[in-house]
């Protein structure tokens, strides 16, 4: 969960509506130190999907290459069209590549 704590005074800005609709307000604080604060929480899954992380395999480069190419033309120009597959293929104990799957 993500916790949002705000001191209820005139100097504390209100949360933007986009952020406020993601958070649920807590009626009371379980922590005495925050007893005078406005508290709200948001489950992580509202902001980011559940990810499954695994070791990369060479076949993943087909899906990942367009993402890399959209961010930088220099990579393929400098390292060649198969740079990503080569990086994945050369994994060892000290150099590992991971893939997160939504």
Residue pairs with C-beta under 8 A, 6 or more apart in sequence:
1 41
1 42
1 43
1 44
2 23
2 41
2 42
2 43
2 44
2 47
3 39
3 40
3 41
4 15
4 19
4 23
4 39
4 40
4 41
4 42
5 34
5 37
5 38
5 39
6 12
6 15
6 37
6 38
6 39
6 40
7 36
7 37
7 38
8 36
8 37
8 38
14 20
15 23
15 40
20 40
22 42
22 46
22 47
23 40
23 41
23 42
24 40
24 41
24 42
25 38
25 39
25 40
26 39
26 40
26 41
28 35
29 35
29 37
29 39
49 102
50 102
51 100
51 101
51 102
52 100
52 101
53 98
53 99
53 100
53 101
54 98
54 99
54 101
55 91
55 96
55 97
55 98
55 99
56 88
56 91
56 97
56 98
56 99
57 88
57 99
58 85
58 88
58 89
60 88
60 99
61 82
61 84
61 85
61 88
64 84
64 99
65 84
68 75
68 76
68 84
69 75
69 76
75 83
76 83
80 86
87 97
88 97
91 97
